[in-house]
Amino acid sequence: MDEQDAAGGINLSHHETVRDWGAARAAGIRFASITITEGMNWTDPAACKQLGLAQRVGMHTGARHFARPGAANEQAEHFVRTARPLGAFAPGALAPALDVRVAAVDDRFIRSWIKAVRGASQLRRVLVYAEYEDWLHRLRPAKWVDDEVMLWLTRHNGIPGRPGWFHSRLSLHQHESGRDAVVYPFTLADLLL
C-alpha cells in the first residue's frame, strides 16, 4: 500500500460544506463523496456547488444519493439526471454511492437502485453506505453484491480502515464523523470510475 492508497477522504451530508477545498487536499484528503440528492425529487444545490469546487482542486469526487423507501427506479433516475451534468461520472471520479441508513430501505430496494443506476449511467461500479448495525442485522449484501459493488461502513471507532466487521467487498470505513479511510486490501483506485 502506498501513500495514495492510504489517503483519507471525507463525505458531506445535506448542508455541510468545506470552506477551502485546496487546504483539505493539502491536508491529505484525496477523495470526497457528497450527498446531492434524496428521494425522487430533492436536490441540494449547495452540495452540487461543493462537488464542483472539490473537482477543481483535483479531488476524486463522487455523488451520493440518500435513499427513501419506495420508488427505487425513480430515485436512481433522479440521481443520474442530477449527477451526470456535474461531472460526477467522469473517469477518476469516486464511484456513485447510495446511502441506505433509513431502516425501511431494504435489500430489494438496493438491488433495484443499483440496476437502475447502472442502466441509466452505463457505469458498473457503485458504493453502498450504511451504519455498522445495519450491516450486522438488517442488510444482506449477498442478495445484491457483485464484483463492482463496494460496501462502505460507518462506525466511529477512531481506527481508520479497521471497522471491526468484515465482508469481502468492504472497501470504505467512516471512522470519525465525515472522515473515511480505504479498507485493505482495496486501494483508492478500486473505488474510482
C-alpha positions as CSV (number, residue, x, y, z in Angstrom):
1,M,0.0,0.0,0.0
2,D,1.4,3.4,-0.9
3,E,0.6,6.9,0.2
4,Q,-2.1,7.4,-2.4
5,D,-3.9,4.2,-1.2
6,A,-3.7,5.2,2.4
7,A,-5.0,8.7,1.7
8,G,-8.2,9.6,3.6
9,G,-11.4,11.0,2.4
10,I,-14.5,12.9,3.6
11,N,-18.2,12.7,3.0
12,L,-20.6,15.6,3.2
13,S,-24.3,15.2,4.0
14,H,-27.0,17.8,3.5
15,H,-25.9,21.4,4.0
16,E,-22.4,20.5,5.1
17,T,-19.6,22.5,3.3
18,V,-15.9,22.7,3.1
19,R,-14.7,26.3,3.1
20,D,-11.3,25.6,1.5
21,W,-11.0,22.5,-0.7
22,G,-7.4,23.4,-1.5
23,A,-6.5,23.3,2.2
24,A,-8.4,19.9,2.5
25,R,-6.3,18.5,-0.4
26,A,-3.1,19.8,1.1
27,A,-4.0,18.1,4.4
28,G,-4.1,14.7,2.7
29,I,-7.8,14.4,1.8
30,R,-7.9,12.7,-1.6
31,F,-11.5,11.8,-2.1
32,A,-14.9,13.2,-1.3
33,S,-18.4,11.8,-1.5
34,I,-21.2,14.5,-1.4
35,T,-24.9,13.9,-1.0
36,I,-26.5,15.7,-3.8
37,T,-30.0,14.1,-4.0
38,E,-32.6,12.5,-1.8
39,G,-35.8,10.6,-2.6
40,M,-37.4,11.1,-6.0
41,N,-37.0,14.8,-6.5
42,W,-34.9,16.6,-3.8
43,T,-31.6,18.1,-4.9
44,D,-29.2,20.1,-2.7
45,P,-27.9,23.0,-4.9
46,A,-25.2,23.9,-2.3
47,A,-23.9,20.3,-2.4
48,C,-23.8,20.4,-6.2
49,K,-21.6,23.5,-5.8
50,Q,-19.4,21.8,-3.3
51,L,-18.9,18.9,-5.7
52,G,-17.6,21.3,-8.4
53,L,-15.3,23.1,-6.0
54,A,-13.8,19.8,-4.9
55,Q,-13.3,18.7,-8.5
56,R,-11.4,22.0,-9.3
57,V,-8.7,21.2,-6.8
58,G,-8.2,17.7,-8.2
59,M,-10.1,15.8,-5.6
60,H,-11.6,12.4,-6.6
61,T,-15.1,13.4,-6.1
62,G,-18.3,11.4,-6.2
63,A,-22.0,12.0,-5.8
64,R,-24.2,10.2,-3.2
65,H,-27.9,9.6,-3.0
66,F,-29.8,9.5,0.3
67,A,-32.5,6.7,-0.2
68,R,-36.0,6.9,1.0
69,P,-38.4,3.9,0.9
70,G,-40.1,3.1,-2.4
71,A,-39.6,4.0,-6.0
72,A,-36.0,2.8,-6.4
73,N,-36.0,3.2,-10.1
74,E,-37.3,6.8,-10.0
75,Q,-34.8,7.7,-7.3
76,A,-32.0,6.2,-9.4
77,E,-33.1,8.2,-12.4
78,H,-33.3,11.4,-10.4
79,F,-29.8,10.8,-9.1
80,V,-28.3,10.1,-12.5
81,R,-30.1,13.2,-14.1
82,T,-28.6,15.4,-11.4
83,A,-25.1,13.8,-11.1
84,R,-24.2,13.4,-14.8
85,P,-24.1,17.1,-15.7
86,L,-22.0,17.8,-12.7
87,G,-19.2,15.5,-14.0
88,A,-19.7,13.0,-11.2
89,F,-19.4,10.1,-13.6
90,A,-16.2,11.2,-15.3
91,P,-13.1,9.0,-15.3
92,G,-11.2,9.4,-12.0
93,A,-14.4,10.3,-10.0
94,L,-15.3,8.4,-6.9
95,A,-17.9,5.8,-7.7
96,P,-21.6,6.8,-7.2
97,A,-22.9,6.0,-3.7
98,L,-26.2,5.0,-2.2
99,D,-26.8,5.9,1.5
100,V,-29.2,3.3,2.9
101,R,-29.4,4.3,6.6
102,V,-33.2,4.6,6.6
103,A,-34.5,1.4,8.2
104,A,-37.3,0.9,5.6
105,V,-34.8,0.8,2.7
106,D,-34.3,-2.9,2.2
107,D,-32.2,-5.3,0.1
108,R,-34.8,-5.3,-2.7
109,F,-34.6,-1.5,-2.9
110,I,-30.8,-1.6,-3.0
111,R,-30.7,-4.3,-5.8
112,S,-33.3,-2.3,-7.9
113,W,-31.4,1.1,-7.4
114,I,-28.1,-0.4,-8.4
115,K,-29.6,-2.0,-11.6
116,A,-31.4,1.3,-12.5
117,V,-28.3,3.5,-11.9
118,R,-26.2,1.1,-14.0
119,G,-28.8,1.2,-16.8
120,A,-29.1,5.0,-16.8
121,S,-25.4,5.8,-16.3
122,Q,-23.7,3.0,-18.2
123,L,-21.5,2.6,-15.1
124,R,-20.9,-0.6,-13.2
125,R,-19.1,0.4,-10.0
126,V,-21.2,1.7,-7.1
127,L,-20.8,2.2,-3.3
128,V,-23.4,1.3,-0.7
129,Y,-23.1,3.2,2.5
130,A,-24.7,2.1,5.8
131,E,-24.2,2.0,9.6
132,Y,-22.4,-0.8,11.4
133,E,-25.6,-2.0,13.0
134,D,-27.3,-2.1,9.6
135,W,-24.6,-4.3,8.2
136,L,-24.8,-6.6,11.2
137,H,-28.6,-7.0,11.5
138,R,-30.6,-5.5,8.6
139,L,-28.8,-5.7,5.3
140,R,-27.9,-8.9,3.4
141,P,-25.3,-8.0,0.7
142,A,-25.3,-11.5,-0.7
143,K,-28.7,-10.6,-2.3
144,W,-27.2,-7.8,-4.4
145,V,-23.4,-7.5,-4.2
146,D,-21.2,-8.4,-7.1
147,D,-17.6,-7.6,-8.1
148,E,-18.4,-4.0,-8.9
149,V,-20.3,-3.2,-5.7
150,M,-18.3,-1.8,-2.8
151,L,-19.5,-1.6,0.8
152,W,-19.0,1.4,2.9
153,L,-19.4,1.1,6.7
154,T,-19.8,3.9,9.2
155,R,-18.6,3.1,12.6
156,H,-16.9,5.9,14.6
157,N,-14.3,3.8,16.4
158,G,-11.4,6.2,15.5
159,I,-9.4,3.4,13.9
160,P,-9.1,4.3,10.2
161,G,-9.7,1.2,7.9
162,R,-10.3,-1.2,10.8
163,P,-14.1,-1.1,11.4
164,G,-14.3,-4.4,13.4
165,W,-16.6,-6.0,10.8
166,F,-15.6,-7.9,7.7
167,H,-17.1,-8.5,4.2
168,S,-15.0,-9.3,1.1
169,R,-16.4,-6.2,-0.6
170,L,-16.0,-3.8,2.4
171,S,-13.8,-1.1,1.0
172,L,-14.5,2.1,2.9
173,H,-14.7,2.9,6.7
174,Q,-16.1,6.1,8.1
175,H,-14.1,6.1,11.3
176,E,-15.0,9.6,12.5
177,S,-17.8,11.9,11.6
178,G,-17.3,12.7,8.0
179,R,-13.8,11.1,7.8
180,D,-13.2,8.0,5.8
181,A,-10.4,5.5,5.1
182,V,-9.9,2.8,2.4
183,V,-10.1,-0.7,3.9
184,Y,-7.2,-3.1,2.9
185,P,-6.8,-4.8,0.5
186,F,-8.7,-2.2,-1.5
187,T,-6.9,0.9,-2.8
188,L,-8.3,4.2,-3.8
189,A,-8.0,3.2,-7.4
190,D,-10.5,0.4,-6.8
191,L,-13.1,3.0,-5.8
192,L,-12.8,5.2,-8.8
193,L,-14.5,5.2,-12.2
